[in-house]
Amino acid sequence: MSWKESYNIKKVSAAEAVKHIKSGNRVVLGHACGEPQAIIQAMVDNAELYEGVEIVHMVAMGKGEYAKPHMQKHFRHNGLFLGGATRDAVAEDRADYTPCFFFEVPRLFRQNILPVDVALIQVSEPDNNGNCSLGVSCDYTKAAAENARITIAQVNEMMPVTFGDCMVNIDEIDFIVEKAEPIIELKRPEIGNIEKKIGQYCASLIEDGSTLQLGIGGIPDAVLTFLKDKNDLGIHSEMFSDGVLDLFDSGNITNKKKTLHKDKFVATFMMGSKKLYDFIDNNPAVELYPVDYVNNPYVIAKNYNMVSINSAIQVDLMGQVAAESIGSKQFSGTGGQVDFVRGASYAPNGKSIIALPSTAAKGKISRIVPIIDEGSAVTTSRNDVHYIITEYGIADLRGKTLKERARALINISHPNFKDELIEQARKKFKNM
């Protein structure tokens, strides 16, 4: 049987496809902007068919209706990373959070630590060999599809085709739902004066020929605006968004000096605008690979001059970084922060940066604290941390004593909180 014949046999409506989900199943959803909206909506619309279905994914960029209070009989979300659509469900004990490093998620599926009953994914139209691209989300989605008992795919003609190692063959898909709809987009963040100052400090540490990992938000985008005097930059990042395109168009990003995947943008998923999706579509200069490759610290470390830039909620005077919880309330997740902090640290001439505003709550709370809040999770340990940056400067903590760390961090704290931090430090160190 040809793949085209197989494709036609497997075609069903979204409502028919979700009938193959059974009560008590573990269902893994395609990640972030790659989530299959039509199939998920059909699953929610048919919620009465199910009881106790476990929904597993990282950040949700869609509606997340399965995590609403009235759905708790039918679905229970198990988040590997939380976002706005799922955060309250975990806080109210209607959902769960599973701590993990992003690069290890595929292993959870492959080794049956989290056996996958059903994978709901979104793919491009098939090529001449029956291969469909996972488009904007390769990450753990490929491993979920490969290890699920049942894989249901939304074939969307609007999904960009990306290269690398992000193809799924029609033979690996059990049910096909054809539905064209726009890929979820992420709006560009607003960049304020604080973000600009932090971006300027971060950019001062980036040399010509560096390979960059940048996260999401105002600070990473601000960093990019201060790199227009840099040459031959490269990208090896779990994701990148629209800000990178500006530097590519201006010739600052060329990927020519990369020591791994020379001349290529490398990522594991994408979040951005249609402009970004059009850029990556059928672009041989962009390669997406599974997250256990892209985010593997030993792979990252093969990039000479690797620079990782990530954010945080709090940093204490020992250099412990809390980036995923506010006290005992889970806010987001570990994600790829530690993957890249360690990968950049192992890389020749590598640098890892944690960048954050000095205050929160409109200046009422210091983010540099004597000790992180009770109940907060330590995301990046004091042993892993390298540079901490706020709008007040750069603290290089590598090789520093606890007392030296405290001094360096107080120096980049907000002036309104310096005296209090000094007082707390003196309680621990007599000669501050």
Secondary structure per residue as TSV (DSSP state, phi and psi in degrees):
chain	resnum	aa	ss	phi	psi
A	1	M	-	360.0	132.7
A	2	S	-	-74.0	162.0
A	3	W	H	-65.0	-29.1
A	4	K	H	-68.0	-39.7
A	5	E	H	-65.5	-43.1
A	6	S	H	-61.9	-41.0
A	7	Y	H	-57.8	-48.2
A	8	N	H	-65.6	-35.8
A	9	I	H	-65.8	-36.2
A	10	K	H	-82.6	-9.2
A	11	K	B	-69.3	128.1
A	12	V	-	-143.4	169.6
A	13	S	-	-76.6	162.0
A	14	A	H	-60.9	-41.0
A	15	A	H	-63.3	-37.4
A	16	E	H	-70.8	-40.4
A	17	A	H	-60.0	-43.8
A	18	V	G	-74.2	-8.9
A	19	K	G	-67.8	-16.0
A	20	H	G	-82.6	-6.2
A	21	I	-	-81.2	132.9
A	22	K	-	-117.1	155.4
A	23	S	T	-53.8	138.5
A	24	G	T	83.7	-4.6
A	25	N	-	-68.4	152.5
A	26	R	E	-97.9	121.0
A	27	V	E	-115.5	120.8
A	28	V	E	-100.3	128.2
A	29	L	E	-98.3	143.3
A	30	G	-	-53.7	149.9
A	31	H	-	-87.1	142.7
A	32	A	B	52.4	-126.4
A	33	C	T	-70.3	-9.2
A	34	G	T	-92.1	4.4
A	35	E	-	-65.9	141.2
A	36	P	-	-79.4	92.0
A	37	Q	H	-59.7	-42.7
A	38	A	H	-65.0	-40.8
A	39	I	H	-71.4	-41.6
A	40	I	H	-62.2	-41.3
A	41	Q	H	-63.1	-40.0
A	42	A	H	-63.8	-39.6
A	43	M	H	-61.5	-45.1
A	44	V	H	-65.3	-42.5
A	45	D	H	-62.0	-27.1
A	46	N	T	-106.5	29.5
A	47	A	G	-55.3	-31.7
A	48	E	G	-63.3	-14.8
A	49	L	G	-73.8	-17.9
A	50	Y	-	-122.5	156.7
A	51	E	S	-142.7	129.4
A	52	G	S	67.6	33.2
A	53	V	E	-78.4	128.3
A	54	E	E	-91.4	123.7
A	55	I	E	-105.2	117.9
A	56	V	E	-115.4	129.9
A	57	H	E	-169.9	175.4
A	58	M	S	-93.8	-134.3
A	59	V	-	-65.0	135.4
A	60	A	B	-98.7	127.4
A	61	M	-	-103.1	-5.9
A	62	G	S	-92.1	-158.3
A	63	K	-	-72.6	-32.3
A	64	G	-	63.1	36.5
A	65	E	G	-64.7	-27.3
A	66	Y	G	-64.4	-14.3
A	67	A	G	-98.3	6.8
A	68	K	S	-77.7	154.3
A	69	P	G	-54.2	-39.3
A	70	H	G	-74.2	-4.8
A	71	M	G	-100.9	1.0
A	72	Q	T	-67.4	-23.1
A	73	K	T	-68.5	-33.5
A	74	H	T	-93.2	-38.3
A	75	F	E	-131.9	145.7
A	76	R	E	-131.6	118.2
A	77	H	E	-78.7	138.0
A	78	N	E	-118.9	100.9
A	79	G	E	-88.1	132.2
A	80	L	S	-94.4	-7.4
A	81	F	S	-166.7	140.3
A	82	L	-	-108.8	154.1
A	83	G	-	-140.6	-170.2
A	84	G	T	-59.2	-31.8
A	85	A	T	-79.5	-16.0
A	86	T	T	-124.0	-12.6
A	87	R	H	-59.8	-46.5
A	88	D	H	-64.7	-35.8
A	89	A	H	-61.3	-39.9
A	90	V	H	-69.8	-43.6
A	91	A	H	-60.5	-32.6
A	92	E	T	-95.7	11.5
A	93	D	T	59.2	31.7
A	94	R	S	-100.0	-0.9
A	95	A	S	-151.3	170.7
A	96	D	E	-124.2	159.8
A	97	Y	E	-123.8	133.3
A	98	T	-	-113.5	112.5
A	99	P	-	-67.1	138.5
A	100	C	-	-169.5	154.9
A	101	F	-	-78.7	140.9
A	102	F	G	-56.0	-43.4
A	103	F	G	-68.3	-14.5
A	104	E	G	-95.2	-3.7
A	105	V	H	-60.1	-46.2
A	106	P	H	-55.7	-33.4
A	107	R	H	-64.4	-33.5
A	108	L	H	-60.1	-34.5
A	109	F	H	-82.0	-43.7
A	110	R	H	-66.5	-38.3
A	111	Q	T	-93.1	11.6
A	112	N	T	58.3	27.3
A	113	I	S	-69.9	-39.8
A	114	L	S	-124.7	83.3
A	115	P	-	-60.3	138.0
A	116	V	-	-100.9	118.2
A	117	D	S	-80.2	-50.4
A	118	V	E	-135.6	133.7
A	119	A	E	-110.9	127.9
A	120	L	E	-107.3	113.4
A	121	I	E	-128.3	168.3
A	122	Q	E	-128.3	135.7
A	123	V	E	-138.5	167.7
A	124	S	-	-77.5	173.4
A	125	E	-	-65.0	149.6
A	126	P	-	-69.4	151.1
A	127	D	-	-86.8	-168.6
A	128	N	T	-66.7	-14.4
A	129	N	T	-105.5	8.0
A	130	G	S	79.7	17.6
A	131	N	E	-94.7	132.3
A	132	C	E	-110.8	140.9
A	133	S	E	-88.8	141.4
A	134	L	-	-76.8	-3.8
A	135	G	T	63.0	-111.4
A	136	V	T	-85.6	-6.2
A	137	S	B	-142.4	95.3
A	138	C	-	-90.1	-59.7
A	139	D	T	23.1	-116.4
A	140	Y	T	-92.4	-8.3
A	141	T	H	-62.3	-38.5
A	142	K	H	-63.4	-44.8
A	143	A	H	-65.5	-36.6
A	144	A	H	-62.3	-45.3
A	145	A	H	-63.8	-39.2
A	146	E	H	-73.9	-23.9
A	147	N	H	-111.6	-0.4
A	148	A	-	-77.5	149.3
A	149	R	S	-67.4	-36.6
A	150	I	E	-133.3	128.8
A	151	T	E	-115.6	123.5
A	152	I	E	-113.8	124.2
A	153	A	E	-118.9	133.3
A	154	Q	E	-88.3	116.6
A	155	V	E	-91.2	113.9
A	156	N	-	-121.1	115.5
A	157	E	T	-64.3	-13.6
A	158	M	T	-91.5	-3.6
A	159	M	S	-75.6	124.6
A	160	P	-	-64.6	150.6
A	161	V	-	-92.3	122.3
A	162	T	-	-118.8	152.6
A	163	F	E	-103.5	-176.5
A	164	G	E	111.4	-114.2
A	165	D	S	-138.0	66.7
A	166	C	-	-138.4	35.0
A	167	M	E	-103.8	144.8
A	168	V	E	-126.0	127.1
A	169	N	E	-82.9	151.6
A	170	I	G	-53.4	-33.3
A	171	D	G	-61.2	-26.0
A	172	E	G	-88.4	-2.5
A	173	I	-	-107.2	135.1
A	174	D	S	-92.6	-37.7
A	175	F	E	-138.1	138.6
A	176	I	E	-118.4	128.9
A	177	V	E	-116.1	114.1
A	178	E	E	-85.1	121.1
A	179	K	-	-158.1	115.6
A	180	A	-	-90.2	126.3
A	181	E	-	-158.8	152.9
A	182	P	-	-59.7	140.8
A	183	I	-	-68.9	140.7
A	184	I	-	-56.0	135.7
A	185	E	-	-111.0	154.2
A	186	L	-	-114.1	121.5
A	187	K	-	-70.8	147.6
A	188	R	-	-68.6	137.8
A	189	P	-	-75.6	157.4
A	190	E	-	-78.5	140.0
A	191	I	-	-111.3	114.6
A	192	G	-	-93.8	-177.2
A	193	N	H	-63.9	-35.8
A	194	I	H	-65.8	-45.7
A	195	E	H	-61.5	-38.4
A	196	K	H	-63.9	-42.1
A	197	K	H	-65.7	-43.1
A	198	I	H	-62.8	-42.9
A	199	G	H	-59.3	-38.0
A	200	Q	H	-66.0	-42.4
A	201	Y	H	-64.5	-43.9
A	202	C	H	-60.0	-45.2
A	203	A	H	-61.6	-29.2
A	204	S	H	-65.9	-18.9
A	205	L	T	-93.5	-6.3
A	206	I	-	-95.1	125.1
A	207	E	-	-98.9	161.7
A	208	D	T	-54.2	140.0
A	209	G	T	82.4	2.8
A	210	S	-	-70.8	150.5
A	211	T	E	-104.5	133.6
A	212	L	E	-115.1	143.8
A	213	Q	E	-118.9	125.2
A	214	L	E	-128.6	138.0
A	215	G	-	-86.5	-152.0
A	216	I	S	-108.5	142.6
A	217	G	S	125.3	-175.7
A	218	G	H	-64.8	-38.9
A	219	I	H	-67.7	-50.7
A	220	P	H	-56.7	-41.3
A	221	D	H	-66.8	-34.4
A	222	A	H	-66.5	-38.7
A	223	V	H	-56.1	-45.0
A	224	L	H	-60.2	-32.9
A	225	T	H	-69.6	-17.0
A	226	F	T	-104.6	17.6
A	227	L	-	-109.5	15.9
A	228	K	T	-78.7	-1.6
A	229	D	T	-105.6	7.8
A	230	K	-	-99.5	153.6
A	231	N	-	-121.7	145.8
A	232	D	S	54.1	45.4
A	233	L	B	-75.9	156.9
A	234	G	E	-130.5	166.2
A	235	I	E	-125.3	120.7
A	236	H	B	-135.6	98.7
A	237	S	-	-144.5	150.1
A	238	E	S	-61.1	-30.7
A	239	M	E	-153.5	163.0
A	240	F	E	-144.8	159.4
A	241	S	-	-128.8	-162.8
A	242	D	T	-59.3	-32.0
A	243	G	H	-56.5	-30.3
A	244	V	H	-66.1	-32.5
A	245	L	H	-63.0	-36.4
A	246	D	H	-60.7	-42.9
A	247	L	H	-72.8	-29.5
A	248	F	H	-68.8	-44.6
A	249	D	H	-63.0	-32.4
A	250	S	T	-86.9	-1.6
A	251	G	T	86.5	6.4
A	252	N	S	-78.6	-35.1
A	253	I	B	-98.4	118.4
A	254	T	-	-124.7	-21.6
A	255	N	-	65.1	9.9
A	256	K	T	-73.7	-26.0
A	257	K	T	-98.2	6.7
A	258	K	-	-65.9	142.2
A	259	T	S	-94.3	-5.4
A	260	L	S	-135.8	128.9
A	261	H	S	56.0	54.0
A	262	K	T	-54.6	139.3
A	263	D	T	72.1	8.6
A	264	K	-	-121.7	140.4
A	265	F	E	-76.6	132.3
A	266	V	E	-123.1	130.7
A	267	A	E	-152.4	174.7
A	268	T	S	-116.9	-20.2
A	269	F	E	-155.1	170.3
A	270	M	E	-130.9	142.5
A	271	M	-	-141.4	120.5
A	272	G	S	179.5	-151.3
A	273	S	-	-97.4	175.2
A	274	K	H	-60.6	-30.7
A	275	K	H	-59.5	-42.8
A	276	L	H	-65.1	-45.1
A	277	Y	H	-64.1	-35.4
A	278	D	H	-67.1	-35.5
A	279	F	H	-65.0	-42.0
A	280	I	H	-81.9	-17.6
A	281	D	T	-63.6	118.6
A	282	N	T	54.7	31.7
A	283	N	-	-99.4	109.2
A	284	P	T	-67.0	-11.3
A	285	A	T	-83.3	-5.6
A	286	V	E	-116.2	126.0
A	287	E	E	-127.8	130.4
A	288	L	E	-109.3	135.6
A	289	Y	-	-129.2	160.2
A	290	P	-	-57.4	154.0
A	291	V	H	-67.1	-26.1
A	292	D	H	-73.3	-7.0
A	293	Y	H	-99.7	-56.6
A	294	V	H	-59.5	-42.3
A	295	N	T	-95.4	1.7
A	296	N	-	-66.1	121.6
A	297	P	H	-54.1	-33.1
A	298	Y	H	-75.3	-27.3
A	299	V	H	-74.4	-46.7
A	300	I	H	-54.6	-40.2
A	301	A	T	-66.8	-11.3
A	302	K	T	-77.4	-9.4
A	303	N	S	-88.0	113.3
A	304	Y	T	-66.6	142.7
A	305	N	T	60.0	39.0
A	306	M	E	-74.4	130.9
A	307	V	E	-125.9	121.3
A	308	S	E	-108.9	139.1
A	309	I	E	-128.8	117.2
A	310	N	E	-133.2	169.2
A	311	S	E	-113.5	177.7
A	312	A	-	-154.1	163.0
A	313	I	S	-94.0	-44.3
A	314	Q	E	-143.4	152.6
A	315	V	E	-133.8	129.5
A	316	D	E	-94.5	174.4
A	317	L	T	-71.2	-7.7
A	318	M	T	-89.3	-12.6
A	319	G	-	98.2	9.4
A	320	Q	-	-72.6	136.0
A	321	V	E	-111.5	121.1
A	322	A	E	-104.0	114.8
A	323	A	-	-125.3	4.0
A	324	E	S	-134.1	-12.0
A	325	S	E	-140.3	153.6
A	326	I	E	-114.1	101.7
A	327	G	T	60.8	-134.6
A	328	S	T	-86.3	-1.2
A	329	K	E	-85.8	118.5
A	330	Q	E	-70.8	124.2
A	331	F	-	-102.9	-43.8
A	332	S	S	-140.6	-105.6
A	333	G	-	-178.2	174.8
A	334	T	-	-65.5	-40.8
A	335	G	T	55.6	-139.8
A	336	G	T	-101.1	9.9
A	337	Q	H	-57.4	-52.8
A	338	V	H	-68.9	-34.5
A	339	D	H	-53.0	-47.8
A	340	F	H	-84.0	-31.0
A	341	V	H	-58.6	-46.2
A	342	R	H	-73.0	-41.7
A	343	G	H	-60.3	-44.9
A	344	A	H	-66.2	-35.4
A	345	S	H	-66.1	-34.9
A	346	Y	H	-77.9	-22.9
A	347	A	S	-69.7	146.6
A	348	P	T	-59.5	123.5
A	349	N	T	60.2	28.0
A	350	G	-	-80.1	158.1
A	351	K	E	-141.4	134.8
A	352	S	E	-115.7	136.5
A	353	I	E	-124.8	131.6
A	354	I	E	-108.9	118.5
A	355	A	E	-118.6	132.4
A	356	L	-	-156.2	149.9
A	357	P	-	-62.9	152.4
A	358	S	S	-72.3	-20.1
A	359	T	E	-134.9	166.9
A	360	A	E	-132.1	175.8
A	361	A	T	53.6	48.7
A	362	K	T	55.3	41.6
A	363	G	T	88.1	1.9
A	364	K	T	-84.2	-20.1
A	365	I	E	-127.9	133.4
A	366	S	E	-81.0	137.2
A	367	R	S	-87.0	-18.9
A	368	I	E	-89.5	117.8
A	369	V	E	-129.6	156.9
A	370	P	S	-59.4	-42.6
A	371	I	S	-149.4	143.9
A	372	I	-	-61.3	154.1
A	373	D	-	-56.9	145.3
A	374	E	T	-57.8	131.7
A	375	G	T	93.4	-16.8
A	376	S	-	-69.1	144.1
A	377	A	-	-85.8	138.5
A	378	V	-	-82.7	116.4
A	379	T	S	-85.5	-57.1
A	380	T	B	-109.5	122.7
A	381	S	-	-72.9	162.7
A	382	R	T	-64.3	-20.5
A	383	N	T	-76.9	-25.6
A	384	D	T	-92.1	-24.3
A	385	V	-	-66.6	145.9
A	386	H	-	-122.5	-88.1
A	387	Y	E	-98.2	137.5
A	388	I	E	-116.6	132.0
A	389	I	E	-129.9	131.7
A	390	T	E	-122.9	-176.0
A	391	E	T	-68.9	-6.2
A	392	Y	T	-103.3	4.5
A	393	G	E	139.8	-167.1
A	394	I	E	-119.3	129.8
A	395	A	E	-113.8	118.3
A	396	D	E	-96.3	108.4
A	397	L	-	-96.7	-9.0
A	398	R	T	-64.0	128.5
A	399	G	T	76.2	8.4
A	400	K	-	-93.9	145.4
A	401	T	-	-69.7	168.7
A	402	L	H	-59.8	-39.7
A	403	K	H	-67.5	-41.9
A	404	E	H	-66.0	-36.1
A	405	R	H	-63.6	-46.4
A	406	A	H	-58.4	-44.9
A	407	R	H	-61.6	-45.2
A	408	A	H	-64.1	-39.2
A	409	L	H	-74.5	-35.8
A	410	I	H	-63.1	-36.1
A	411	N	H	-62.8	-26.9
A	412	I	T	-105.6	10.6
A	413	S	S	-81.5	168.1
A	414	H	-	-69.7	138.1
A	415	P	H	-53.2	-31.9
A	416	N	H	-66.6	-17.3
A	417	F	H	-116.1	0.5
A	418	K	H	-61.4	-46.8
A	419	D	H	-60.5	-43.3
A	420	E	H	-63.7	-42.2
A	421	L	H	-65.2	-40.1
A	422	I	H	-62.8	-42.9
A	423	E	H	-60.2	-44.9
A	424	Q	H	-66.7	-37.6
A	425	A	H	-66.3	-36.2
A	426	R	H	-68.1	-24.7
A	427	K	H	-67.3	-27.1
A	428	K	H	-97.0	-38.3
A	429	F	-	-120.1	118.6
A	430	K	T	-67.3	-33.1
A	431	N	T	-104.6	50.6
A	432	M	-	-82.3	360.0
